[in-house]
């Protein structure tokens, strides 16, 4: 075990420089972990990586994995199984390495091909709409992270969520699809309602319709959430 692992610090590699990976990498760096590298393909993703993780090298995915004690996969869920299989077939994993992904729909089972190599699997999904900027670091403090992992590994996942500034909530492996569906519904339906209202107000020539409905929408959501919280007498 490395000195970093013994004192709780990890060498963390980020696979994916979309809106999620660099933000979570920045949060983990702020908690004292070392970011060993990040993969980025497009010019936009490279710029985002440099803005959020200045000085962190941009590397190919196998090199990110090779350098890291924990690999954080912040890529679309549909791309994850193929990448896990490919890394397994090429012998990229290291025994005892932590493998973490952020896809809502998958649990830790997506890492099954790599388990025989000694990989420790975790699924961490932040319930947040990311902008890919430092603004998200503040928003993490008001959000939750769904933690799905084998029972002995759950405390590690919960600790990582706390270090990223969020509140950990445990979601069972078999419940990940329902969890993902619920979050997708909340995001899509709320977005559709807001767009419909904005279009209606814009249609009657109202100036700055977003300011008209902004306070109403936020208050309505807060009221609905408050009603959902059980009150203790």
PLY file of the C-alpha trace (Angstrom):
ply
format ascii 1.0
element vertex 233
property float x
property float y
property float z
element edge 232
property int vertex1
property int vertex2
end_header
0.00 0.00 0.00
1.36 3.41 -0.93
2.09 6.16 1.59
-0.74 8.20 0.07
-3.26 5.37 0.58
-2.16 4.93 4.21
-2.81 8.55 5.16
-6.11 8.71 3.29
-4.84 10.62 0.28
-5.18 9.03 -3.14
-3.69 9.48 -6.56
-6.84 10.06 -8.60
-7.16 9.89 -12.38
-10.15 11.34 -14.24
-11.49 9.71 -17.40
-13.67 12.25 -19.19
-13.40 16.04 -19.28
-17.02 16.88 -19.87
-18.93 18.99 -17.37
-18.69 16.45 -14.53
-15.16 15.04 -14.38
-13.13 18.24 -13.97
-15.52 19.56 -11.31
-15.36 16.40 -9.20
-11.62 16.26 -9.72
-11.33 19.82 -8.44
-13.47 18.94 -5.40
-11.30 15.92 -4.60
-8.12 17.93 -5.09
-9.51 20.45 -2.62
-9.92 17.59 -0.13
-6.20 16.82 -0.37
-6.05 14.15 -3.04
-3.55 14.31 -5.91
-4.97 14.38 -9.45
-2.61 12.28 -11.54
-4.09 12.98 -14.96
-7.25 13.51 -17.00
-8.33 12.31 -20.42
-9.75 14.89 -22.80
-10.49 14.56 -26.51
-11.92 17.81 -27.84
-10.41 21.27 -27.63
-13.34 22.36 -25.46
-12.75 19.53 -23.00
-9.05 20.31 -22.86
-9.81 23.93 -22.06
-12.26 22.89 -19.36
-9.71 20.53 -17.85
-7.09 23.28 -17.76
-9.53 25.76 -16.21
-10.69 23.43 -13.44
-7.48 21.42 -12.95
-4.59 23.68 -13.92
-1.32 21.86 -14.37
-2.87 18.38 -14.42
-1.55 16.45 -17.44
-3.95 15.45 -20.23
-3.27 11.77 -20.97
-4.64 8.83 -22.89
-7.09 6.70 -20.90
-4.73 3.72 -20.32
-2.07 6.06 -18.96
-4.58 7.72 -16.62
-5.46 4.25 -15.30
-1.83 3.20 -14.98
-0.90 6.25 -12.87
-3.85 6.17 -10.47
-4.95 4.47 -7.28
-8.53 5.61 -7.93
-9.91 6.05 -11.44
-13.03 8.23 -11.76
-15.01 7.54 -14.95
-17.13 10.60 -15.72
-18.43 9.53 -19.12
-21.89 8.78 -20.55
-23.37 5.59 -19.15
-23.72 3.96 -22.56
-19.96 4.23 -23.13
-18.96 2.74 -19.79
-19.41 -1.04 -20.33
-17.34 -1.04 -23.52
-14.54 0.96 -21.95
-14.42 -1.31 -18.89
-14.21 -4.38 -21.12
-11.50 -2.82 -23.26
-9.35 -1.89 -20.28
-9.78 -5.40 -18.89
-8.84 -7.09 -22.15
-5.67 -5.00 -22.45
-4.61 -5.66 -18.85
-4.78 -2.02 -17.85
-6.11 -2.50 -14.30
-4.01 -2.80 -11.14
-4.88 -5.03 -8.15
-6.50 -3.03 -5.36
-7.32 -0.12 -7.65
-10.53 1.79 -6.90
-12.77 2.15 -9.96
-15.56 4.74 -9.64
-18.14 5.92 -12.16
-20.75 8.68 -12.13
-23.48 7.22 -14.39
-26.90 7.26 -12.72
-28.21 4.13 -14.43
-25.35 1.78 -13.53
-24.42 0.28 -10.20
-21.04 -1.22 -9.41
-21.89 -4.30 -11.49
-20.75 -2.52 -14.64
-17.18 -3.16 -13.42
-17.78 -6.94 -13.31
-15.29 -7.74 -16.11
-12.52 -6.10 -14.05
-13.25 -7.72 -10.69
-11.04 -10.74 -11.35
-8.06 -8.37 -11.64
-8.63 -7.10 -8.08
-10.44 -3.85 -8.90
-12.60 -2.37 -6.11
-15.87 -1.05 -7.66
-17.92 1.99 -6.68
-20.78 3.96 -8.26
-21.19 7.61 -7.23
-23.83 9.76 -8.90
-24.16 13.45 -7.97
-27.79 14.59 -8.25
-26.85 17.86 -9.88
-27.09 19.60 -13.25
-23.47 20.49 -13.97
-22.25 23.61 -15.73
-18.63 22.45 -15.82
-17.47 25.53 -13.91
-16.44 26.37 -10.35
-20.08 27.29 -9.67
-20.75 23.57 -9.36
-18.42 23.28 -6.37
-20.82 25.47 -4.38
-23.86 23.61 -5.68
-22.37 20.28 -4.59
-22.75 21.42 -0.99
-26.52 21.54 -1.52
-26.80 18.22 -3.33
-26.60 14.49 -2.71
-24.44 11.76 -4.18
-25.95 8.30 -4.64
-23.47 5.69 -3.38
-23.71 2.10 -4.61
-21.00 -0.38 -3.66
-20.41 -3.78 -2.04
-21.07 -3.48 1.71
-17.39 -3.43 2.77
-16.70 -0.60 0.31
-19.69 1.61 1.16
-17.78 3.65 3.78
-15.19 4.57 1.13
-17.90 5.78 -1.23
-19.61 7.74 1.51
-16.34 9.35 2.53
-15.59 10.36 -1.06
-19.04 11.93 -1.38
-18.47 13.95 1.79
-15.04 15.02 0.56
-16.66 16.31 -2.62
-18.92 18.45 -0.45
-22.18 16.54 -0.89
-24.40 14.36 1.28
-24.08 10.62 0.56
-27.25 8.57 0.12
-27.05 4.79 -0.29
-28.86 3.33 -3.31
-28.97 -0.46 -3.66
-27.52 -2.07 -6.79
-30.90 -3.33 -7.98
-32.49 0.10 -7.48
-30.13 2.07 -9.73
-32.40 1.90 -12.83
-35.39 3.22 -10.86
-33.19 5.90 -9.29
-31.95 7.00 -12.71
-35.48 7.05 -14.12
-36.77 9.20 -11.25
-34.01 11.77 -11.65
-34.42 11.88 -15.42
-38.16 12.44 -15.02
-37.64 15.28 -12.54
-35.15 17.00 -14.82
-37.06 16.52 -18.07
-40.52 17.38 -16.78
-39.40 20.45 -14.86
-37.45 21.66 -17.88
-40.41 21.10 -20.19
-42.81 23.01 -17.92
-40.43 25.96 -17.65
-39.88 26.06 -21.42
-43.64 25.97 -22.04
-44.27 28.86 -19.64
-41.45 30.94 -21.13
-42.77 30.43 -24.64
-46.28 31.46 -23.58
-45.04 34.65 -21.91
-42.76 35.42 -24.81
-45.73 34.94 -27.12
-47.62 37.79 -25.47
-44.57 40.06 -25.74
-43.64 40.08 -22.07
-40.12 41.34 -21.46
-37.72 39.12 -19.50
-40.20 36.28 -18.97
-37.55 34.30 -17.08
-37.68 36.88 -14.29
-41.46 36.63 -14.13
-41.59 32.89 -13.59
-38.21 32.36 -11.92
-39.31 33.15 -8.38
-42.61 31.32 -8.86
-40.95 28.13 -10.10
-38.35 28.10 -7.33
-40.99 28.71 -4.66
-43.26 26.01 -6.10
-40.46 23.46 -6.11
-39.46 24.34 -2.55
-43.08 24.01 -1.43
-43.46 20.63 -3.11
-40.26 19.38 -1.52
-41.29 20.67 1.90
-44.59 18.80 1.62
-42.70 15.62 0.83
-40.66 15.79 4.05
-42.40 13.95 6.91
-43.02 16.13 9.94
-42.20 14.77 13.36
-44.62 15.78 16.10
0 1
1 2
2 3
3 4
4 5
5 6
6 7
7 8
8 9
9 10
10 11
11 12
12 13
13 14
14 15
15 16
16 17
17 18
18 19
19 20
20 21
21 22
22 23
23 24
24 25
25 26
26 27
27 28
28 29
29 30
30 31
31 32
32 33
33 34
34 35
35 36
36 37
37 38
38 39
39 40
40 41
41 42
42 43
43 44
44 45
45 46
46 47
47 48
48 49
49 50
50 51
51 52
52 53
53 54
54 55
55 56
56 57
57 58
58 59
59 60
60 61
61 62
62 63
63 64
64 65
65 66
66 67
67 68
68 69
69 70
70 71
71 72
72 73
73 74
74 75
75 76
76 77
77 78
78 79
79 80
80 81
81 82
82 83
83 84
84 85
85 86
86 87
87 88
88 89
89 90
90 91
91 92
92 93
93 94
94 95
95 96
96 97
97 98
98 99
99 100
100 101
101 102
102 103
103 104
104 105
105 106
106 107
107 108
108 109
109 110
110 111
111 112
112 113
113 114
114 115
115 116
116 117
117 118
118 119
119 120
120 121
121 122
122 123
123 124
124 125
125 126
126 127
127 128
128 129
129 130
130 131
131 132
132 133
133 134
134 135
135 136
136 137
137 138
138 139
139 140
140 141
141 142
142 143
143 144
144 145
145 146
146 147
147 148
148 149
149 150
150 151
151 152
152 153
153 154
154 155
155 156
156 157
157 158
158 159
159 160
160 161
161 162
162 163
163 164
164 165
165 166
166 167
167 168
168 169
169 170
170 171
171 172
172 173
173 174
174 175
175 176
176 177
177 178
178 179
179 180
180 181
181 182
182 183
183 184
184 185
185 186
186 187
187 188
188 189
189 190
190 191
191 192
192 193
193 194
194 195
195 196
196 197
197 198
198 199
199 200
200 201
201 202
202 203
203 204
204 205
205 206
206 207
207 208
208 209
209 210
210 211
211 212
212 213
213 214
214 215
215 216
216 217
217 218
218 219
219 220
220 221
221 222
222 223
223 224
224 225
225 226
226 227
227 228
228 229
229 230
230 231
231 232
